[in-house]
Structure formats: structure tokens, C-alpha cells
Amino acid sequence: MILFRPHYNRLAEVKFRQASIFLRHPQILFETQNLYHFHGLAYDPQIPSSDAKSKVGYNAHQLFDERPERNVDIYHQLLFEYSRSNKNAEALNLFLDMHRLGLVDNGSSLSCALKVSGVSNNKTVGKQLHCHCIKSGFAVDVSVGTSLVDMNMKCDNVKDAKRAFDEMEVKNVVTWTSLLSGYVQQGLVEEALQVFTRMGTEGIKPNPFTYAAVFGALSDYDMIAKGSQVHAEVIKNGSKFYNPVSNSLINMYAKSGMVQEARDIFSGMESKDVVSWNGMIAGLVANGLDREALELFQNMRFEGILLTRLIYATIIKACASIKEFSLVRQLQCQVLKSGFDFDLTIRTSLMVAYSKCGDMDGSFKMFETMRKSQNVISWTAMISGYSQNGGKEKAAYIFLDMNRMGIRLNDFTYSAILTAHPCVSPYQLHTHIVKTNYLGSPNVGTALLDAYIKAGNVIEGAKVFENISQKDIVAWSVMLAGYAQEGNAEGAINVYRQLSKEGICPNEYTFSSVINSCAAPEAAVEQGKQVHASSIKFAYNNFLCVNSALVTMYSKKGNIDSANKLFKRQEERDLVSWNSMISGYAQHGYAHKALEVFEEMRRKNVEMDGITFVGVISACTHAGLLEEGQKYFDQMVNEHHVYPTMEHYACMVDLYSRAGMLEKAMHFIDKMPFPAGATVWRSLLGACHVRRNADVGKVAAENLISIEPKDSSAYVLLSNIYAATGNWKERAEVRKLMDLRKVKKEAGYSWIEVKNKTYSFLAGDRSHPLSDHIYAKLEELSTRLKDAGYSPDTTYVLHDVEDEHKETILSKHSERLAIAFGLLATPPGTPIQIVKNLRVCGDCHAVIKLISKIEGREITVRDSNRFHHFKGGLCSCGDFW
């Protein structure tokens, strides 16, 4: 408690000399006991001792000692000098001594002490001063009351600040502004706006600092509409735009992405101060306009504006974003000349800039110079820098060093180190994150989810996703991408529906992921169309990643015309778009169109990659364009310097094999720079099945089985080759080997989608409720097919049975059941599309061609190899598949 003696007496003179000693030695502490009937303020350990020989303090003491007359005004003068010079510890100790001497007899010294308590966040002294103000009656004084409001707000005591405000009988604009600014500092924007509204109601005209506080609050909390209204009000009232107001407006508009409005404010300022320049440059950098920020920085230098630590840190960040390495080096020299080289923020900015420019050696050297001041920010920046520049192993080592040194990790640290997969294990980091209670953090949770997805563990990723307390759109998109990569269309669609139910607004990456999942074979065609419609609704359909995903999705779902229309409409195309279109045409059997797209790509000098040439050579393979395929393979190696991968060699082997050049295919395999993989041998074996070459087929099968002993296709194709050539004994041995090794043949299924529902059929299947009608339709078709000249090719029945029974087996193939159902379940003339998990046999291919003619239907069949478009008795493959 504070109890002041009302009058200055001789006792004060006695204590005055003691005070002068304290002024020269502020480390002397006052006791908290009664002195000559005065109750003193308790000493607060938050007030640090400091060096009284500092320039400002020392000059003030010298002036005090040289004055022949010492009175209360000298004390007040020194108190205000300390306050203005931010000598908060000295000011509070001096005020305590003045109080003990009974020299605090007006509100000005109290206001000064309250200000210092607020600035230094000294809550203990602040509460004592508040009690004294109430007891002594000073709380109702405008100046003291305003200082009470300000001090309590700065000390996070909103309740007492509001009480002090309410108890004041007279308030001025400074009082209102103190309350409003306090609410802003505490993040209570709604309360601040209510105060601003009340000011207008009670006729209090805001001053520049009031407007500055309001605009600052609205910028931080993304309330640009309200901010624009207040701006309009200021213009309407004819108020002058002093620098604090203009600076706040620049900040508000820049933070809201309204850069042109910020530019207009900046250009219209009569006299720009350093805050104006800093704010405009920082706003440009925040909005990705780094080169414009650099130009403005040069103008700032020409104007002779003092360059501060803040502007250096901001402009270094701009250089880092556009990877202007030489400018970063120049700025470092400027920083050295300006004497800011020891500033931690600038050093950290330089370190990050070097890493973003790819100079990790320079970044690490800068990190080393900060050895005594390294903190979690600098450590995290180094981890992130190495992860982004191909040094994931070094990032892992730095993370271990950081742990050994006992640096407390934050959410950004975890997010950075999780990108270093596979050099770090998401499983181990998961445990660490749980122990440090960061699992609920959206940043950490999303990074951990992404790490699991990249590790191929979607199940663990889904568990992490469920535990993220506040899922942002990035987390939702990562989860969707995980299901899309896995080919789990149902999982991705469910996540997308859940996202929509929770009112989360999707972004372009969300749509890209869910559209990619809709391209999976088991996904319904209508699902992709519905998501496409949603992307149009949210105006994301023209975004490059979304449009490219749509091209891929439509081509994979059999609608190559829609894919082409989207491709043609693209104003900007990336490599994914070009590759999707080439591969799409190749898969649909339109080889010449695929090659046209490729040539257009060459004319526009689009850089190609390995995927481009996989699509081109595949197009040649499906159309039997042997010479063209060889030419493009040579171009890939010699002109485009793309190193052939296993997939390219598999395409070339497939090209030779389909053309019947099995020996050349074997020679090509022998010349490969690495051992042939499963895809290469599988391509050769498939061609041997078509060509019924048992000798080469046996070699291919043995190699394939040695690589993938549990893959049923090798056994089945070899046994089928033996069956087709009448080698029933060898076929039996292969089947026996399958039984011995417990390898099960994959059943042949066909799917058809009717009215948003997918139906599956197995050969000879009678489980469908309409099976009687389906088989009746097949009987009807059989008669009409024979009338049209159809004769069953029983060589495709790989069983040692009578020809009549072979015909029955052929008629019950899964694709025929699916087509018969489609003919019954859809209106006449409607296109039919089915998917088969195995290759369509030659006899079924001939039958479907005739059905398309006699039924007048377009029938699309997607088998394990490619698309077949049947129309008018012809197929897009030209009977070459």
C-alpha cells in the first residue's frame, strides 16, 4: 500500500541527500519497512539493476549534481527523462524513492510511473500504483485514469482496465483510444469495434492514433470490409491522414491482398516516414511482389531514408524468394557497413536466404556465426534448408544435434524434419511428437500425415488425420492425395464428402486429388463428372492442376473426346497435360493423334521427360508402328538425352513382340544395361501367348516366375500357350506347379455402371437377379450373330473338351454377360462401357464388333491392356492389340 504525507517538510530535505546517493548507485535496494511514518512501495524483483553510467542517465545525474538548488521539480524532470529514454528500471526506482520522500504530490508523476509500469510489464508495481490512485483520489483524474487504463491493458489486466475506464467521470479521446488500443493488443477486436462505435455515439472525435489502432486491428483479423467502411468514414469526415493513419491503412490493405489500394495510400502521402516505406515494402513482399519491393527499396535509398534492421530483414527475404543470390551477398555487405551484422533477425534472414538460393555451405557458415545465439528458429531453418536442397541426411543429423543440445522443438521443427523422409522414420518421430504433445497441432499433424502418405502407409495416415484437432484444407487435401495415390476411389470420395459436410471450402489441390482418385478403374464414371461440376461451381476448373487432372481422368474413364476438349481449351499447359493427352490417345488406340500431339509439343519446344516417350512408344506399339517406335526411342536417347528406364525397354520389347519379332525382342533384352524386370518379361510372354510360341514363352515365363513367384499371370499365360499348341501334358505340369506353390489364378471379372451403380460379372455367373433375362438375351444375340456370319473361334477355350462345350464356355465370358445386361438395362442407342480386369480374348473381340453393328450401339471396353471402341462393326484398335 502507498500512504503519502500531504505536505513537503524538513524530513524530506534530510532524505533528499540520500536520494542523490541512490541516483548515482541504483543497485542500492530500499527496505520494505516503515520509515519515519511513511509506508513504502514494496521492492519488486522484476525491476533489474542497471548501469547508471549510461549516456542518458549519466548526463541527467551530472546535471542533477551540478544544480545548486535541489527541489521536487528536479526529481520530476529526471523521472520524465528516464521515461522518455526507456530507462524503465531507473524510472521506477526513482519514483519509489520520491514516494518515500513524500515528493509525489500531483498526477503527472503518477501518470509517468504508470506508463513505465505498463511498458516494462511490471504487474506488481502496477497493482500497487492502481491501489494508491484509487485511495488518493487520483483515479478520476483524466491523465492518471488514462494511464491506468493503458497500464492495465499492457499488463494483461483487461478487467481492471475496463473498471478504471468506467469509473472516470471525465474522459477524453486519449482515454478512449487507450481502451480501444488495449483491446486490440489483447486480440479482442469485437470489443475494440464496440468502443469505436460508442465514441461516435457519444460525440468523441477520433484522433489519428484511434484510427491507426482500428485499422491495425482490422488488418490482423481479416476484416477488410469493415476496414474499408472506416476508411470511407475518415474520408467523408474530411479528417487528415496523418502518417500513423496512412501507415496503418497501408498495412491493412497489404495484409488483405489489396496491393493497389496500399499503393494508392502510399503514393498519396505528402511526407513518408521510415514506417511508411517499411510497411509498403513488407506488404509487397507478403504478396509475392518481390521485384517491385526491390525497386521500391532502391527508391527508398535514393530518398536518403534511414535503413533499419526491419527493412534489411524484409528485403533479404524478398531476394531469397526470387533467388537473387548476388543481391543477398550485396545486402550482407550493406548490413556489415551499417553495423547490423550482430542482429539475430538479420543473421537468420541471411541464413534462410542462402539456403533458398541453394548455397547450403554459405547458410551453414552463417549458422555457425550464431553459435552463442542459436535458437529454435535458426536450428529449424537449417533443417528445412537441407531438406529442401537434397540434404535430407544432413537435416537428420542437425535434428539429432538439436536434440542433444536440449533445444526445445516447436511445431515448425517437427514439420521441417518430417519432410526429410526417408532419412527419418515417421514412426519414430510420431512417438516423439506424442511425447511432446504436438500431435494436435495442425502443422505437425499435417506434416506427419504427409510423411505417412509418402511412405505408402495410408492406414496410419488416416489415424493421424483423425487426431488433428483443427483440420485445415491442406490436411484434407493430403488425405485425399493419399487415397488417390493408392487408387482408393471410395476412400477419397468419402473424405471429399466429409469435407463438404463440415463446410470446408476446397482448393485447387483438393479437386486435383479427388479427380485423380476418380480416374481409378473401380471408380464410377459419374463420380468424376460430379466432381468436375463441383470444380466449376467453385471456379477451380480452369486451374492448371485441376484441368490436367480432368484430362487424365476423362481419358482413363474412356471419354477421350471430353479429354481432348479440355486439353484444347487449356490456355496454359504443363507437362502433365501433354503427357496425359499422348498417353490417353495411345491407350485408346489413336496412335496417329498421339503422335500429332507429340509433334505439336516439339514445335512449341516443351521440355519432355521419360513419361512423354513411354506414351509415344506405347502409341506406336498399339498401332504396330515399328519403324516410328524405333525412331522415337533413338530420339529420346540421342536428342533429348532422356536415360531409358525399365518401362521404356518394356515398351520396346512389347513393340517388337507384337510385330512378331520375338527373336529381336530377345536380342534387345540381352543388350539392356541392367537385368530385365518383370514388366519386360511379362510383355514378351503376352506376345508369345498371342503368337503361340512355346519356346520363347517358356524362357519368358521362367524369368518372370523367378522375379515374381507368386504372380499368377506367368503360370496362366504359359499354361495357355501350351493349351493353345495342344501340349496338354506341359499345361498340366504348369497347373500342378501352381497348386504346389499355392498360386491362385486371378478370376476374370467385368464391370458395368448403370444409373450410378456398378455391377460385376464373372464367367458363367448366375448370381444377378436378372440372370435369366441376361442369358435369354445372349441366346437371342447368338442367333443373330450366326446370321451375321459369326463362327466361334474355339482355340480361345484353353480346356481339353469337346468343341460344342467350348462354344458354350465362350458364350458365357464375363464381358458378354456385362454387355447383355447393358443392352437390357439402358435405352436403345445409349453407349455402353465396360471394364475387364483381364485381356479380352479374340473371339469376344469379334463378337463385340458384330454386336455394335447389329444393336446400333457404341461399346467401349477397357481391358487390362487398353481401350477398345466398337462402332458399326469396327474397333479402334484395328484388330491389333
N, C-alpha and C positions, 0 to 999 in steps of 0.2 A: 504494500500500500504506500501511497505518497501522501505526506502531510506537509504543506508549505506554511512557513511562518509568513504572515501577511506583510510585514514591513522589513525593509533592509535595515540592519543595526550594526553596531560595532563588532559584534561577534562575526559577522560576515567579513569584515575587514581583516580580522585575525586569520580566518580561514582562506582569505584571498591569496596570501603569500604561499600557503600550502598548495593551492591550486596551480600556481605558476610553476611550482616544482613538478607537479604531475604533468603539466603540459610538455615539459621537456623530457619526462620519463613516464610515458603512458603505460608501461608494463606494471607500474605500481597499482595494486588492486585495492579497492575500498572494501572495508568490512561491512557486513550486513547487520550492524547493530545500531542502537540509538546513539546519536551523537548530539550532545547539548540540546536535548529535547526535539531533535529532528529525526523523523523516520526516513531512512534512505531507501532508494530503489535497490533491490537485491542484485548482486553482480550476476550477470548471465554468462556462462562459459562459452556461449555461441559467439561472443564478441572477441575476436582474436587480438592478440597483442601485435603491434606493427612498429615499423621503424619511423620514429618521429623526425628523422633527418631527411625524409623525402623532400623533394624540392619545394612543393607547395606548402607542406606542413612546416618545414624548417623556416621558410620565409615568413610565414604567419607568426610563428613563435618569436622570430627575431624582431618583427615589428612590434609584437606584444611586449617584449622585454625592453625595447628602446623607448616605449611610451612613458613619459614621466608621470602621467596621470592614468591611473587604472580604475575603471568603473564598469558597471554592468554592460554598457554598450560595447566595450571591448570584447567581453565574453560572447555577446550575441554576434558581433562581427566575425569572430573566429569560428563560432558554431556554423554560421552560414557559409563561411569559406570552406570549411571541411565538407559540408553537404554538397556544395557546388562542385567540389573536386573529387567527389565519390570516396572521400576518406570516411567511410561509414563507421568503422571501429572507433576512430579518434573522435568523431562527432558524438557517438553515443556515450563514450566515457566522459567527454567534456560536459555533456548535458547532465549526466549523473552527478558530476562534481558541482555544476551550477545549482542543481537541486539541493544538494547538501548545504550549499552556501546561502540558500534562500534567494537566489537570483532569478528564478523563473516566475516573473510577475505579469506576463502577458501571453497572448495566444500565439504570437509569431514563433517563439522558441519551441512551444509545444508542437505547432504545425511542422516545424523543421525536424524535430525529433521523431514525430510520427512518420514523416516522409522517409527518414533514414531507416527506421524500423521496417517499413514496408519494402524498401529497396533491398535491404540486407536479409529480408525474410526472417527477422528476429521476432518470433512469435511470443516469447516470454516477456521481453520488454514491451512489445506491442500491447499485450493484455494489461500489463501494469499501467501503461500510459492511458489506455482506454478507461480503466477504473478511475484514475486520477481526473481525467477530463469530465467524467460524469459527476464525481464528488465535488469538484471545484466549480462546476457550473460552466466550464468552457465548452462542453459538448454541443451546446446550442449555437455557439459562435460559428459563423459561416465558414471561416477559414479553417478552424480546428475541426469542425464537423466534416468538412470535405476531406480533410487529411485523414480523419478516422475511417471514412468510407474507403478511401484509396488504400490505406494501410491494411485494413482487414481483408480486402479483396486480394491484395498481394500475398497475404499470409494464409490464403485459402479459407478464410473465415467468412463465408458468404452471409451466413445468418446474422452475425453481429454487424456486418457492413450494412445490410438492409435495415436493421434496427436503428443504427446510428442515423441513417438517411431519414427514416420515418420520424425520428424524434426531433429533427431540426425544424424550427419554426420558419426560418428563412433559408431558402436555397437559391443558388444562382446557377448559371449554365455550367460552371465548372463542377459543381456538386453533381448535377445530373449526368454530366459526361463521365465523372469518376465512377458513378454507379454503373453506367452503361458499359464503359471500358472494362470494368471489373467482371461483369457478366460475360463479356466476350472472352476475356482471358481464361475464365473458368469453363468455357465451352457451352455456356447457357445462352444460345443465340435467340431462342424464342423469348426469354426474359428480357434480353437486351432490346429486342424489337418492340416489346411492350413498353419499355422505358422510353424509347424513341417516340412511340405513338403518344404516350402521356405528355411528353414535352410539348408536342404540338397542341394537344388538348388544353394544356394549362398556359399556353401562350409563351413558352420558353423558346427563344430563337436559338437553334443550334449554332455552335461555333465551328470553325474548321476541324478542330480535334474531335468534335462529336461526329461529324460526317466521316472523318478518317476512320474512326472506330467502327462505325456502322458498315462502311464499305469493306473494311478488313474482315469483319465477321461474316459478311455475306459471301466473300470470296473463298474463305476457308471451308464453308459449309455448303457450297454449291447451290446458292440461292440467287442465281443471276437475274431471274425475273424480278425479284424484289429489289435487287441492287439497281437494275435499270430504272425502276419506278422512283427510287430515292434520287438517282442521278437526274431524272427528269424534273423532280420537285426542286432540286437545287437550282437548275437552270430557270425554271418557272419563277422562283422567288428572286431571281436576279442576284443570288449570292456569288461572291467572288470565289474563284477556285484558287485558294492558296496552295502552296506546294504539298502540305500534308494530305489535302483532299485529292489533288491530282495524282499524287503518288499512290494513294490507296485505290483510286479508280483504275490506274494502270495495272496494279496488282490484281484487282478483282477481275477485270476483263481478260487479262492474260491467263489467269488460272482457269477461267471458264472457256478458254479456247477462242475467245473473240478478239483475235490479234489486231484486226483492223481498227476496232474501237479503241484498243490500247494505243495503237499508233497515232490515232487522231488526237487523243488526250495529250500524248507526249509532244506531238508537233505543235499543238496549240499553247503550250506553256511558254510564258514570257521569259521566265528565268528558271532554268533547270538546275537543280542541285544534284549532288552525287547520288542521293537516293533515287532520284528520277531516272538517271542513266542506268544505275544498277538494276532497278526494277524492270525497265524496258528490256534490257539485255537478258536478264534472267527469264522474263516472260517469253522472249523469242526462243531461247534455248529449251525451255519447258515444252514449247510447241513444235520442236523439231526444226526450227528455222535457224540452224546453226550458222550458215554462211551469212545470213542477214545480221545475225548477232555479231559476227566478226567485223562486218563493215561498220556497224554502229560503234563497236569498241574502238575502231580506228578513228572515227569521228570524235569520240569522247577524248581520245588522246590529243587530237589536233586542237580541241577546245581548251585544252590545258586543265581538264578536270582531274582532281586528285584521285589516283587509283588506289583502291582499298584492298584489303585481304579478300573481301567478299567478291569483288569483281574479278580478281585473278582466279579464284576458285571456280567461278561461273564460266569464265571464258576458256579455262583449261578443259572443263567438262565439254564445252562445245567442240573444241578441237579433237577431243577424244571420240566424240560421236561420229565425226566425219573423217577420222583417222588422218588428221593433218599432223604427221609426226614432226616435220621441220618446225611448224609453229609451236608445238609443245616444247621443243628444245629452246626456241627463242624466248618463250614465256618463262621458262625456268631461269634463263639468264636475267630477264627483267625482274623476276622475283628476288634473285640474289642481289641485284643492284638496289632494289627497294628495301632490302633488309627484312623481307618477309619469309626468308628461307627456313626459319625455325618454326613457322606456323604449322601446327599439326594438320589443319584442314587443307592447306595448300599442298603439303607434302603427300597427304593421302590422295588428293586430286591428281597430282603428278604421277603417283604410283599407278592409279587406275588408268590414266591416260596412256602411259607407256604399255600397259598390258593390253588395252583395247587396240593399240597400234601394232600389236604383235611383238613388241620388244620386251620379252619377259626378263631378259638379263637386266635391262635398264630399270624395269619395275622392281626387281628383287634388290638391286643396289639402293634404290630409294627406300625400300622397306628396311634394309639394313641400317640406313642412317637414322631411322626412327627407333632404334633398339630400345632406348630408355623411355620412349613414349608410345610404344606399340600398344594398341588396344584391340578390342574385338572387331572394330571396323576395319582396321588395316590388315589384320590376320584374315578376315573373311574376304577382303578384296584380293589378297594374294591367292587364296584357294580358288576363288571364282576365275581369276585371270588365267591360272594354269589349266583349269578345267576347260575354258573356252579356247585355249590356244594349243590344244593337243598334248598338254602335260598332265593328264589325269593322275598318273602315278606320283608326280611331284606334289600335286594337290593333296593326295592322300598322305604323303609324308609330312606336309605342312600341318595338316589337320591333326596328325599324331603329336607333332611338336607342340602345337597349341594346347592339346590336352595335357601333355606332360608339364607344361609351364603353368597349368592351373588357370588359364584364361577361360572365363565363363562364356559359354557359347550362347548365341541368340538364334532367333528363328532364321535370320538370313544366313548364318553359318551353316545350319543344317540344310537349308535349301541349296546352298552352293556346293557342299560336299556330296550331296545326293546326285548331282549331275556328273560326278566322276565315275559312275558305273561304266565298266565292270571292275575297275580297280578298287572299288569299295563295295562291300556287301550290303544290300538294302536290309537284309535280315538282321545283321549285327547293329546297323545304325537304327533300325526300328526299335531294338531293345534299349539303346542309348536314349532315343527320343522319348520313349515311355518313362524311363527313369527320371528324366529331367522335365517331365510334364509339358512337353511341347507338341504332343500328338494332336491336340485340339486346335493348334494354330493353323489357320487356312493355308499360309505359305508353306509350312513344313509338311502338313498333311498332303497338299497337292504335289509337292516335290517327291515325297515318299511314294505316293500313288504312281507318279510318272516313272519312278525308278523300278517299281514292281512291273509296270506295264512293259517297259523296255526289256526287263529280264524275262518277259514272257509268262509271268505269273499273274494272270488276270484275277484268279480267285482271291489271292492275298490282297491284290489291289482293291478289289471290291470291298473287302473288310475294312481297309484303311479309309476308303471313300465314305463308308457308313459312319465312321468315327469322327469325320471332320465336322466340327460344330457349326461353322458358317461356311457353307459351300458357295464359292463364287463361280462365275461362268467358266473360269479356267479349269477348275476341278471337274465340273460336269463334262467339259469338252475332252479332258484327258481320259475320263472313264469311258466316254463314247468311243474315243480313238482306240482304246484297249480292246473293246468288243469288236470294233471294225477290223483291227489287225488280226484278231483271232477268227474272223469270219462268222462271229456270233451275231447274226442279224437280230434275233429275238431279244438278246440282252441289250443291244444298242437301242432298239426301238423302245423297249421298256424304260430305259434311262431317259430317253428323249420325252416320252410321255410324262414321266415323273417330273422332269424339269418343267414342262409346260404347266402341270397342275400346281406346282409351287410358285408359279408366277415369275420364274427366272427368264429374262429376255435372252434368247440365244444370240450368238455372234456368228461371224462367217466360218470360224473354225468348228463350231458346233455343227453347223449344216454340212460342212465338208466331211466331217467324221461320220455322221449318221447316213449321209448319202453313200459314202464308201461302203458302209455296212449293208446297205440295200442292194449293193452290187453282188453280194454273195449268192451262190446258186440256190440256196434254200429260201432266200428272201422272196416275198411276194412282189410281183411287178407293181401292183397298186400302191404298195408302201412307198416305193421310190417316187411315184408320181405325187403322192400326198405330201411327202417332204419337199419335193420340188415346188409344189403350190405354196407351202409354208414359207419357203425361202423367198418367193415372190412377194408374199404378204409382208414380210419383214424387210423387203428391199435389199436382200443379200444375194439374189440370184445372179447379179452381174459381177460379183466379186470374183477375182481370178481363181482362187482356190475352190470356190463353190461351183463355178462354171466348169472347171476342169474335172471335178468330181462327177458332175452331171453327165459330161461327155463319156466318162468311163462307165458310169452306171448304166446309161441307156445302151451303150454298145455291148456291155456284158449281159444285159437283160434281153437282147435280141432286137432292140429297136435302133438299128444303125442309122435310119433316116433321121430320127429325132436327134441322135448324137451329132450327125453332120450339120443339122440346122443350128444347133447350139454352137458348134465349132465355127461355123461361118459367121455367126453373129458376134463372136468374141472380138472386141476392139483390141484387146491385149491378150497375147497367148504366151504361156510359159512352156517349158519343155514337156511337162506332164500332159498338156493339151495335145501337142503334136504327137507324142508317143501314144497317147490313148487312141487318137484317131487312126494312126497307122496300124496299131495292134488290133483295133476294132474291125477295120476293113479286112485285115488278114484273117481274123477268126471267122468272119462272115463269108469268106471265100471270094471277096472282091479284091483280088491281088492287084489289078491294074490301078484301081482307085487308091490303094495303099501306096503304090509307087508314085502316083501323081502327087499325093500329099508330101511324100518324101522329097520329090524334086522341087516342089514349092518351098519346102523347108530349106533346101540347099540354096535356092535363088535368093532367099531372104537372109542367108548367112547365119541361120540359127545354129548355135553350137549343139552338136549331137553327143549322145552318150551311148553306152552299151545297150541300153534298153531300146533305143531307136533302131539299132541294127538287128536286135532279136526280132522286132516286129517286121522289119523289111525282109529278112531272110525267111521268116515264117510265112510271109505272104507268098514268096516265091515257092516255098515248099508245098503249100496247099494248092497251088495252081500248076505245079510241075514245071516251073520256070528255072530249069537247071543252070543255064548259062548266066542268067541275070543274078541268081543266088550266088554263084561263084564270083561274079564281078563285084557285088556289094560287099562280100566278105573281104575281098582284096582291098577295096576302097577303105573299109573300116580300119584295116591294119596299116596300110601304106599312106593314105591321105589324111585320115582323121586321127591316126595314132591311138586308137582305142584297143587296149590289150584284150584279146579274146578270152572269154571265161568258159566255164563248163557248159553254160547254156548256149553259147554261140556254137561250140563244137557239136552239141546235141542237135542244133538246128541243121547244121551242115550234114551230119550223119543221116538225119531224117530226110534231107533233100536228096541225097544220093540213093538212099534206101527206097524211097517212094518211086524214084525213077527206075528202079530195078537194078541199080548199080551196086549190088551188095558187096562185091569184092573191093570196089573203090572205097566204099564206106569203111570196110575193114582196114584198108590201107591208110585211110585218113585217121582212123583211131590209133593206129600204130605210130603215126607221126605226131600225135598230140604231145605237148611238153610236160604233161602230167598224166597220171593214171586216169583212165576213163571212169566217170562216175555212173551212178545208177541211171540218170536221165539219158545218157548216151546209149547204154546197153538196152534200155527199155525202148528207145526209138528204133534201134536196129532190130530188136526182137519183134516189135509190132509189124515192121515191114516184112520180116521173114514169115510172119503169120499170113499176111496178105499174099505174098509171093509163094507161100508153101515150100519154103526152103528149109528142110530139116537140118542140114549140116551146119550152116551158119547160125540157124536158130538155136541149135544145141550149145554152140560156143557162147552166144549172147546170153542165153538163159543161165548157163553155169556161172558166168561172170556176174550177172545180176543177182543170182542166189547167194553168191559168196559175199556180196556187199550188203544185201538186204534179205537175209534168210527167212524172214517172216512175211515178206511181201508175196501175196498170193498170185499177183499178175504174172510173175515169171513162170511159175508152175503151170498156171492155167493156159497161158499162151503157148508154152512148149507142148503141153498135152493136146491142145487144139491143133497144133501143127502136125503132130503125129496122127491125130484122128483124121485130119483133112487128107493126109497122104496114105491113109489106110494102115498105118503102123500101130495097130491096137495093142500089141504087147508092150511096146515102149510107152504108149499112153498109160497103160495100167501101172507100169513101174513108177511113172511120174506121180500118178494119183496115190499110189502106195506110199511114196516118199512124203507127200503132203500129209497123209494120215499119221505117218511116223513122227513127223515134226510138228504135228498139231496145227497145221496151217489151214485156215478155213477160206474157201473161195468166197469172194465178195458177191453177194446176190445182185442181180440186175434189176434196178428199180427205175420207174419212170414217173414223173410228176406232172400234173397239170393244174393250173389255177383257174377256178371258175367262181365268179362272184365273190372275190376276196377270200376264197377258201381253197386250200391246196389239197389235192387228192393224190395218193400214191398207189402204184400198181406194181405187182410182182408177176413174173411169167406164170401163167396158169392160175392167176389169183381169182378167187370167187368170194372174197370177203366183202366186197362192195354191195350195199343194199340193192343196187340196180344191176347186179351181175347178170341176171337172166336177160335183161334188155341189152346189155353190152354184148353178150355172146350172140344174141339174136342179130344184132347189128353187124357183128363180124361175119356171121353166116351170109347175111344179105350182101355184104361187101365182097365176100369170097366168090359168090356167083357172078356179080357184076365185074369183078376183076378178071375172072376167066373169060368172060365175054369180051373183055377189052384186050385179050391176048396174053394175060399173065400166066406164067408157068413157074411153079415153085422151084427154087434152087436148093435142093436138099443137101448140097455139100456144106451148107452152113449149119446143119444139125450135126453136132460132134458126138453122136452116140451111135453105137453099133446096133441099130434097129431097122425095121422094115421101112421102105420109102413112104408108105401110107402113114405110118406113125410119125415119120419125120415131118410130113406136111402138117399134121395136127400140132406138133410141137412149135413149128414156125408160126402158125396162125395165132398162137397164144403168147407171143412175145410181149413184154410189158409195154413197149411203145405203141403196139397195135391196140391194146386194151385202153390205154390212155387216150388215143386218138378217137376210138369208137365212143368212149364216154363224152369226149369233147364235142363230137358230132351230135350226140343226143342232147347234151346239156346247154348248147349255145344255139342262137338263131341261125338260120341258113345264111351263108355268105360271110359269117363272122370269122376272122382269122383265129387260128388255133396255134398255141405254143406249148410245147412240152420240153421237159428236161430229162435226160437219161444219164445215170452215173457211169455207164459203160459205153463202149463204141457201138454205134448202130451197125447191125450186120447187113451184108449186101442184099439179101433177099428182102429185108424190111425196107431198105432204101428204095428198092424197085417198087415195092408195094405202095409206099407213101407217095411216090411220084404219081402213080396212077390214081390214088385216092384224091390227090389235089386236083386232078383233072376231072374225074367223074363226079366229085362232090362240089366242084367250083369253089374250093377253099384255098386260102393261103395257109400253109402249115410250116411252122418253124420248129426245128428240132435242135436242141443243144445237147450234143453228146459229150463224152469226156475229152474229145479232140477238138471240136469246132462247132460252128453253127451251120445248119443246112436249111436253106429257104426253098421250100417246094411251092411251085406255082405253075398251073397249066401243064402238068406232066413233066416239068423240068426242075432241076435242082441247081442252086447257085454254085455248088462245088464242081459242076461239070463232070460228075461221076469220078472225080479224082480226089480221094480223101484218105 
